[in-house]
Amino acid sequence: MFFEFLKKRWVDVTICSVILIGIIWRLGFYFWDVSLWHDEILLANSIIDRGYLELLRPLEYGQVAPHVFLFAVEASTRLFGESEWSLRLIPMLSGCLALVWMGYYARRYLDPVVAIFVCSLMSFSTSLMMYTVNFKQYSGDLLASVVALHLFTLVQDSKRWCIGASGLVLLLPWMSFPSIFVIAGLTIGFLFNALFDRDQRQFARIAVVGGVGAISFSIYYFLILANISSSEDLVDFWVHFYFWEPLWSYRNYLLLNSGIMYTTTFYYGLTMWVFVAGLVLGLWRNYRQILPCMCVFAVTLIVVYLQKYPFCERLILFLFPFSAIIVSQIVALIPRTKMILVVVSVASALSMFLHSYQSNVSYLLNGPVYQDVRSNFDFIESNGAPDEIICLVPPFDEFSKFYSDYPALSEAVVLGDLSELTLLPMVESAKPIWVVSEERRADQSQFLIDLVYEFNQLAESLGRGDYELSYVKFKRTIMIYFEPAVGVDTL
């Protein structure tokens, strides 16, 4: 009886299995509870001491996040405390819900083998897994894209969903910044579908839903986002992820190619070929599904060209459902015999699982991909002596605010410069010194090199030998232990 069920419902079983494995991976990452990294900590410090109304004000440290996300996180921290788990709960739920919702959409509206391919891409993508368990809003962007795609499809097919869809679309810009690109692209794409169908009522329904989204975003923008989006610091920070003149330059091609690769997980050399092939095949065989996806990409690329939104990795995860549907069209050409469909579907799911298996296992077993902040503080707490000096190179002083439950950090010194006024008292004390710093950028590494030089110069001026150095290297952070020369007494 089981095999009979499996034979009849093999598509459902395969999709459910793929999604279940993807959720298990995500739960494993979530409960591994790795350290918060730079952006997560700064966002946490920006919101933890605020109430709901205070979250409407601009955040500190250049952080930005949609307010539905912020309010949901505020509710989570009030219920479960201010731990890493409670902060990451909303992103984790958003990422898992996006995966389940996409599975439902794919099974209902896509060709079976295409549906399995799309769900496999999304389930096993390392980038989607990482940002499902990061305290950032990017998994919410993904969820907003899936919801918008489903809502516009429902409105296209039936007038019953117009009011309900409009209500949900009204909320999307407040839930995800790039959702307006999705709403605009889907509106254009589905309006073209209505024109091709010569269906005026369908055209009107799509226009109404898209108009509701545009009005909602306009209100949100002029009330809250205008000041944030005009920040020169943000524009300067992301300047390398905009398209530059001339538009058809090789540099812009590389940026586009890397972004598409990030949202498809295909190898770099094949990315553009597979994407273009899927786009052409999809427009030829099933333009009603592919045209809206293509329009979402087109709107996004126009905004990137206008330098209003960067085409950068985590910021374009919202494109993942659309790129997955486009590239999956390459498997729609296989013969329609059941045996071949089963073999190709299972083989594609298995190959994508194996393709990402090593990177996913590495992430799960080796700690955070981005930055291991908490381990620095654990190491000092375990190995430091009470009279030793602890120096935090910015922004580690901000990191210590979140991890404030470490007693050893209560007397830590913020080492913001290398002036003699700052360093001389430490050298004169002849006490061992811990220095904790990021090591993500060249200027941070150079600061530490200069610090070692200045410490030794001051020690020499006081008639002492050079410090004995030892260091512990963590993921994108470093800890240096300065020990005075043997026989040196405290002044």
C-alpha positions as CSV (number, residue, x, y, z in Angstrom):
1,M,0.0,0.0,0.0
2,F,2.9,2.4,0.8
3,F,4.5,1.7,-2.6
4,E,1.2,2.3,-4.3
5,F,0.9,5.7,-2.5
6,L,4.5,6.5,-3.4
7,K,3.8,5.7,-7.0
8,K,0.8,7.9,-7.2
9,R,2.1,10.8,-5.1
10,W,5.8,10.7,-5.9
11,V,5.9,14.5,-6.7
12,D,4.3,15.4,-3.4
13,V,6.6,13.0,-1.5
14,T,9.7,14.4,-3.2
15,I,8.8,18.0,-2.6
16,C,7.9,17.4,1.1
17,S,11.1,15.4,1.6
18,V,13.2,18.2,0.1
19,I,11.5,20.9,2.2
20,L,11.7,18.8,5.4
21,I,15.4,18.3,4.9
22,G,15.9,22.0,4.3
23,I,14.0,22.8,7.5
24,I,16.0,20.3,9.5
25,W,19.2,21.9,8.2
26,R,17.9,25.3,9.3
27,L,16.9,24.1,12.7
28,G,20.3,22.6,13.2
29,F,21.9,26.0,12.4
30,Y,19.5,27.8,14.7
31,F,20.0,25.5,17.7
32,W,23.8,25.5,17.2
33,D,23.5,29.1,18.5
34,V,26.7,30.6,17.2
35,S,27.9,34.0,18.2
36,L,26.3,37.1,16.8
37,W,28.5,38.8,14.3
38,H,29.2,42.5,13.6
39,D,25.9,43.6,11.9
40,E,23.8,41.4,14.1
41,I,25.3,42.9,17.3
42,L,25.0,46.5,16.1
43,L,21.3,45.9,15.1
44,A,20.7,44.3,18.5
45,N,22.2,47.2,20.4
46,S,20.1,49.6,18.4
47,I,16.7,48.0,19.3
48,I,17.1,46.2,22.6
49,D,16.5,49.1,24.9
50,R,13.7,50.6,22.8
51,G,9.9,50.3,23.1
52,Y,7.6,49.9,20.1
53,L,7.2,53.6,19.5
54,E,10.9,54.3,19.9
55,L,11.5,51.8,17.1
56,L,10.0,54.3,14.7
57,R,13.0,56.6,15.2
58,P,16.2,56.0,13.1
59,L,18.5,53.2,14.4
60,E,22.0,53.8,15.6
61,Y,25.2,52.5,13.9
62,G,23.8,53.0,10.4
63,Q,21.5,50.1,10.8
64,V,18.2,49.9,9.0
65,A,15.4,47.3,9.1
66,P,11.7,47.3,8.1
67,H,9.3,48.0,11.0
68,V,7.2,44.9,10.9
69,F,10.4,43.0,11.4
70,L,11.5,45.3,14.2
71,F,8.1,45.0,16.0
72,A,8.1,41.2,15.7
73,V,11.6,41.0,17.2
74,E,10.6,43.3,20.0
75,A,7.7,41.0,20.8
76,S,10.1,38.0,20.7
77,T,12.6,39.5,23.1
78,R,9.8,40.5,25.5
79,L,8.5,37.0,25.5
80,F,11.8,35.0,25.5
81,G,14.5,37.4,26.7
82,E,17.3,39.1,24.9
83,S,19.3,36.0,23.9
84,E,20.7,35.1,20.5
85,W,17.9,32.5,20.1
86,S,15.1,35.0,20.7
87,L,16.7,37.6,18.4
88,R,17.0,35.0,15.6
89,L,13.6,33.5,16.1
90,I,11.8,35.8,13.7
91,P,14.3,35.4,10.9
92,M,14.3,31.6,11.4
93,L,10.5,31.4,11.3
94,S,10.4,33.6,8.2
95,G,12.9,31.5,6.3
96,C,11.2,28.2,7.1
97,L,7.8,29.7,6.3
98,A,9.1,31.0,3.0
99,L,10.4,27.5,2.1
100,V,7.1,25.8,3.0
101,W,5.0,28.4,1.2
102,M,7.2,28.1,-1.9
103,G,6.7,24.4,-1.8
104,Y,3.0,24.8,-1.8
105,Y,3.1,27.4,-4.6
106,A,5.5,25.3,-6.7
107,R,3.4,22.1,-6.4
108,R,0.2,23.9,-7.4
109,Y,1.4,26.1,-10.2
110,L,4.6,24.7,-11.6
111,D,5.5,21.7,-13.8
112,P,6.3,18.8,-11.4
113,V,10.0,18.5,-12.3
114,V,10.3,22.3,-12.3
115,A,8.7,22.4,-8.9
116,I,11.1,19.8,-7.4
117,F,14.0,21.7,-9.0
118,V,12.9,25.0,-7.5
119,C,12.3,23.6,-4.1
120,S,15.6,21.8,-4.1
121,L,17.5,25.1,-5.0
122,M,15.8,26.9,-2.1
123,S,16.0,24.1,0.4
124,F,19.7,23.4,0.1
125,S,21.1,26.9,-0.7
126,T,23.8,27.7,1.9
127,S,23.1,31.4,1.6
128,L,19.4,31.0,2.3
129,M,20.3,28.8,5.3
130,M,22.8,31.2,6.7
131,Y,20.4,34.2,6.6
132,T,17.6,32.2,8.0
133,V,19.5,32.0,11.2
134,N,21.1,35.5,11.1
135,F,19.5,38.3,13.1
136,K,18.8,40.4,10.0
137,Q,15.7,41.0,7.9
138,Y,16.8,39.1,4.7
139,S,14.8,36.0,5.3
140,G,11.8,38.3,5.7
141,D,12.6,39.7,2.2
142,L,12.5,36.2,0.9
143,L,9.1,35.5,2.5
144,A,7.7,38.7,1.1
145,S,8.7,37.7,-2.4
146,V,7.0,34.3,-2.1
147,V,3.9,35.8,-0.6
148,A,3.7,38.5,-3.3
149,L,4.2,35.9,-6.1
150,H,1.4,33.7,-4.8
151,L,-1.0,36.7,-4.2
152,F,-0.6,38.0,-7.7
153,T,-1.1,34.6,-9.2
154,L,-4.3,34.2,-7.2
155,V,-5.6,37.6,-8.3
156,Q,-4.8,36.8,-11.9
157,D,-6.8,33.6,-11.8
158,S,-9.8,34.7,-9.7
159,K,-11.5,37.9,-8.5
160,R,-12.3,36.3,-5.1
161,W,-8.8,37.0,-3.9
162,C,-8.6,40.7,-4.9
163,I,-9.6,42.2,-1.6
164,G,-7.6,39.8,0.6
165,A,-4.6,40.1,-1.6
166,S,-4.7,43.9,-1.5
167,G,-4.8,43.8,2.3
168,L,-1.6,41.6,2.4
169,V,0.2,43.6,-0.3
170,L,-0.6,46.7,1.8
171,L,1.6,45.2,4.5
172,L,4.5,44.0,2.4
173,P,6.5,47.3,2.0
174,W,6.5,47.6,5.9
175,M,7.8,44.0,6.1
176,S,10.5,44.1,3.4
177,F,12.2,47.1,1.8
178,P,12.8,45.4,-1.6
179,S,9.3,44.1,-1.7
180,I,8.3,47.2,-3.7
181,F,10.6,46.0,-6.5
182,V,8.8,42.7,-6.4
183,I,5.4,44.3,-6.4
184,A,6.3,46.6,-9.3
185,G,7.8,43.8,-11.3
186,L,4.9,41.4,-10.7
187,T,2.4,44.1,-11.5
188,I,4.0,44.9,-14.8
189,G,4.5,41.2,-15.7
190,F,0.9,40.2,-14.8
191,L,-0.5,43.2,-16.6
192,F,1.2,42.0,-19.8
193,N,-0.4,38.6,-19.2
194,A,-3.8,40.3,-18.9
195,L,-3.2,42.2,-22.1
196,F,-2.2,39.0,-24.0
197,D,-5.3,37.3,-22.6
198,R,-7.4,40.4,-23.6
199,D,-9.0,40.2,-20.2
200,Q,-9.9,43.7,-18.9
201,R,-11.2,42.5,-15.5
202,Q,-7.9,40.6,-14.9
203,F,-6.0,43.8,-15.9
204,A,-8.1,45.9,-13.5
205,R,-7.5,43.4,-10.6
206,I,-3.8,43.3,-11.1
207,A,-3.7,47.1,-11.4
208,V,-5.6,47.6,-8.1
209,V,-3.4,45.2,-6.2
210,G,-0.2,46.8,-7.6
211,G,-1.6,50.3,-6.9
212,V,-2.3,49.4,-3.3
213,G,1.3,48.2,-2.9
214,A,2.6,51.5,-4.5
215,I,0.4,53.6,-2.2
216,S,1.5,51.7,0.9
217,F,5.2,52.1,0.0
218,S,4.8,55.8,-0.7
219,I,3.3,56.4,2.7
220,Y,6.0,54.3,4.4
221,Y,8.7,56.1,2.4
222,F,7.7,59.7,3.1
223,L,6.9,59.0,6.7
224,I,10.0,57.0,7.7
225,L,12.3,55.9,4.9
226,A,13.2,59.2,3.2
227,N,15.8,60.2,5.8
228,I,17.3,56.7,5.8
229,S,17.6,56.2,2.1
230,S,19.2,59.6,1.6
231,S,22.1,58.8,4.0
232,E,25.4,59.6,2.3
233,D,27.1,57.0,4.5
234,L,24.9,54.3,3.2
235,V,25.4,55.3,-0.4
236,D,29.2,55.5,0.1
237,F,29.3,52.1,1.8
238,W,27.5,50.3,-1.0
239,V,29.0,52.3,-3.9
240,H,30.8,49.2,-5.4
241,F,27.5,47.4,-5.7
242,Y,25.8,49.8,-8.1
243,F,26.1,49.8,-11.9
244,W,28.5,52.4,-13.2
245,E,28.8,54.1,-16.5
246,P,29.3,52.8,-19.1
247,L,26.3,50.5,-18.5
248,W,27.6,47.7,-20.8
249,S,31.0,47.5,-19.1
250,Y,32.7,44.2,-18.1
251,R,32.7,45.4,-14.5
252,N,28.9,45.7,-14.5
253,Y,28.7,42.2,-16.2
254,L,30.7,40.7,-13.4
255,L,28.5,42.4,-10.7
256,L,25.4,41.0,-12.4
257,N,26.9,37.6,-12.9
258,S,28.0,37.3,-9.2
259,G,24.5,38.4,-8.1
260,I,22.7,35.9,-10.2
261,M,25.1,33.2,-9.1
262,Y,24.3,34.0,-5.5
263,T,20.6,33.6,-6.1
264,T,21.0,30.4,-8.1
265,T,24.0,28.6,-6.6
266,F,25.3,27.6,-10.1
267,Y,29.0,27.6,-10.7
268,Y,30.4,31.0,-11.7
269,G,31.3,30.1,-15.3
270,L,27.8,28.7,-16.0
271,T,25.7,31.2,-14.2
272,M,24.8,33.6,-17.0
273,W,24.5,30.9,-19.6
274,V,22.1,28.9,-17.5
275,F,20.1,32.0,-16.5
276,V,19.7,33.2,-20.1
277,A,18.9,29.7,-21.4
278,G,16.2,29.4,-18.7
279,L,14.8,32.8,-19.5
280,V,14.6,32.1,-23.3
281,L,13.1,28.7,-22.8
282,G,10.6,29.9,-20.3
283,L,9.4,32.8,-22.4
284,W,9.1,30.4,-25.3
285,R,7.3,27.6,-23.5
286,N,5.5,29.3,-20.5
287,Y,5.6,33.1,-20.8
288,R,2.8,33.5,-18.2
289,Q,5.1,32.3,-15.4
290,I,8.4,33.6,-16.6
291,L,7.4,37.1,-17.7
292,P,6.5,38.3,-14.2
293,C,9.8,36.9,-12.8
294,M,11.7,38.6,-15.6
295,C,10.0,41.9,-14.8
296,V,11.0,41.7,-11.1
297,F,14.6,41.3,-12.3
298,A,14.3,44.2,-14.7
299,V,12.8,46.6,-12.1
300,T,15.6,45.6,-9.7
301,L,18.3,46.2,-12.2
302,I,16.9,49.6,-13.1
303,V,17.0,50.6,-9.5
304,V,20.5,49.3,-9.1
305,Y,21.5,51.4,-12.2
306,L,19.9,54.5,-10.6
307,Q,22.0,53.7,-7.5
308,K,19.0,53.4,-5.2
309,Y,19.6,49.8,-4.2
310,P,22.8,47.7,-4.1
311,F,23.1,44.5,-6.1
312,C,24.9,42.7,-3.3
313,E,24.6,39.1,-2.0
314,R,22.3,39.2,1.1
315,L,20.4,42.3,-0.2
316,I,19.2,40.4,-3.2
317,L,18.1,37.2,-1.6
318,F,14.5,38.4,-2.3
319,L,15.2,37.5,-6.0
320,F,15.9,33.8,-5.2
321,P,12.3,32.5,-6.0
322,F,12.3,34.3,-9.3
323,S,15.8,33.2,-10.4
324,A,15.0,29.6,-9.3
325,I,11.9,29.5,-11.4
326,I,13.8,31.0,-14.4
327,V,16.8,28.6,-14.3
328,S,14.5,25.6,-13.6
329,Q,13.1,25.9,-17.1
330,I,16.1,24.1,-18.4
331,V,14.7,20.8,-16.9
332,A,11.3,21.4,-18.5
333,L,12.6,20.1,-21.8
334,I,13.0,16.5,-20.7
335,P,10.7,13.9,-22.3
336,R,7.4,13.5,-20.5
337,T,7.6,9.8,-19.7
338,K,7.1,9.1,-16.0
339,M,10.3,7.1,-15.5
340,I,12.4,9.9,-16.9
341,L,10.6,12.5,-14.9
342,V,11.1,10.6,-11.7
343,V,14.8,10.0,-12.4
344,V,15.6,13.6,-13.4
345,S,13.6,15.0,-10.5
346,V,15.3,12.8,-7.9
347,A,18.7,13.2,-9.5
348,S,18.4,17.0,-9.5
349,A,17.3,17.2,-5.9
350,L,20.1,14.8,-4.9
351,S,22.8,16.7,-6.9
352,M,21.8,20.0,-5.3
353,F,21.9,18.5,-1.8
354,L,25.4,17.1,-2.5
355,H,26.5,20.3,-4.1
356,S,25.8,22.3,-0.9
357,Y,26.4,19.5,1.6
358,Q,30.1,20.2,2.3
359,S,29.6,24.0,2.8
360,N,26.5,23.4,5.0
361,V,28.3,20.8,7.2
362,S,31.3,23.1,7.4
363,Y,29.1,26.0,8.6
364,L,27.3,23.8,11.1
365,L,30.4,22.2,12.6
366,N,32.9,25.0,12.5
367,G,31.0,27.9,14.0
368,P,30.0,31.2,12.5
369,V,30.9,32.0,8.9
370,Y,31.2,35.7,9.5
371,Q,32.7,36.4,12.9
372,D,33.3,34.6,16.2
373,V,32.8,37.4,18.8
374,R,31.6,35.5,21.8
375,S,34.5,33.1,21.8
376,N,36.9,36.1,22.3
377,F,35.1,37.0,25.5
378,D,34.9,33.3,26.6
379,F,38.6,33.0,26.2
380,I,39.4,36.1,28.3
381,E,37.0,35.0,31.0
382,S,38.7,31.6,31.2
383,N,42.3,32.6,30.9
384,G,42.6,36.2,32.1
385,A,43.8,37.2,35.6
386,P,41.9,39.8,37.7
387,D,44.6,42.5,37.5
388,E,45.2,42.2,33.7
389,I,44.2,45.1,31.4
390,I,41.6,44.4,28.7
391,C,41.5,46.7,25.7
392,L,38.7,46.6,23.2
393,V,39.4,48.1,19.7
394,P,36.2,49.7,18.3
395,P,33.7,48.4,17.4
396,F,34.4,45.6,20.0
397,D,33.3,48.1,22.7
398,E,29.9,48.0,21.1
399,F,30.0,44.2,21.0
400,S,30.7,44.1,24.7
401,K,27.5,46.0,25.3
402,F,25.5,43.0,24.1
403,Y,27.7,40.5,25.8
404,S,27.7,42.5,29.0
405,D,27.3,39.5,31.3
406,Y,31.1,38.8,31.3
407,P,32.6,40.2,34.6
408,A,36.0,40.6,33.0
409,L,34.7,43.2,30.6
410,S,33.4,45.6,33.2
411,E,36.7,47.4,33.5
412,A,37.7,47.1,29.8
413,V,39.5,50.0,28.2
414,V,38.3,51.3,24.8
415,L,41.4,51.6,22.6
416,G,40.3,54.1,20.0
417,D,43.7,55.6,19.1
418,L,47.4,55.1,19.6
419,S,48.3,58.3,21.3
420,E,50.8,58.3,24.1
421,L,48.2,59.6,26.5
422,T,46.2,56.4,25.9
423,L,49.0,53.9,25.9
424,L,51.6,55.2,28.4
425,P,49.6,54.4,31.6
426,M,49.2,50.8,30.4
427,V,52.9,50.4,29.7
428,E,53.8,52.1,33.0
429,S,51.6,49.6,34.9
430,A,53.7,46.7,33.6
431,K,50.7,44.5,33.7
432,P,49.8,42.0,31.0
433,I,47.4,43.5,28.4
434,W,44.7,41.8,26.3
435,V,43.8,43.5,23.1
436,V,40.7,42.3,21.2
437,S,40.0,43.5,17.7
438,E,38.2,42.7,14.5
439,E,40.3,41.5,11.6
440,R,38.0,41.9,8.7
441,R,39.7,44.9,6.9
442,A,43.2,45.9,6.1
443,D,43.0,49.0,8.2
444,Q,42.1,46.9,11.3
445,S,45.2,44.7,10.8
446,Q,47.4,47.8,10.3
447,F,46.1,49.3,13.5
448,L,47.2,46.2,15.4
449,I,50.6,46.3,13.7
450,D,51.0,49.9,14.7
451,L,49.8,49.1,18.2
452,V,52.6,46.5,18.7
453,Y,55.2,49.0,17.5
454,E,54.0,51.8,19.8
455,F,53.9,49.5,22.8
456,N,57.4,48.4,22.3
457,Q,58.6,51.9,21.6
458,L,57.1,53.1,24.9
459,A,58.5,50.2,26.8
460,E,62.0,50.9,25.3
461,S,61.7,54.6,26.3
462,L,61.1,53.5,29.9
463,G,64.2,51.2,29.8
464,R,62.3,48.0,29.4
465,G,62.5,45.1,27.0
466,D,60.0,44.4,24.2
467,Y,56.7,42.8,25.2
468,E,56.4,39.1,24.6
469,L,53.5,38.6,22.3
470,S,51.1,35.7,21.8
471,Y,47.8,35.7,19.9
472,V,44.7,33.7,19.3
473,K,43.1,33.9,15.9
474,F,39.3,33.6,15.7
475,K,37.0,33.9,12.7
476,R,37.6,37.5,11.5
477,T,38.7,38.6,15.0
478,I,42.0,38.4,16.8
479,M,43.2,38.5,20.3
480,I,46.7,39.7,21.2
481,Y,48.3,39.1,24.6
482,F,51.0,41.5,25.6
483,E,53.2,40.3,28.4
484,P,55.9,42.6,29.9
485,A,59.5,41.5,29.8
486,V,60.5,39.2,32.6
487,G,61.7,41.1,35.7
488,V,59.8,44.3,35.1
489,D,58.2,45.8,38.2
490,T,55.1,47.9,38.3
491,L,55.8,51.6,38.8
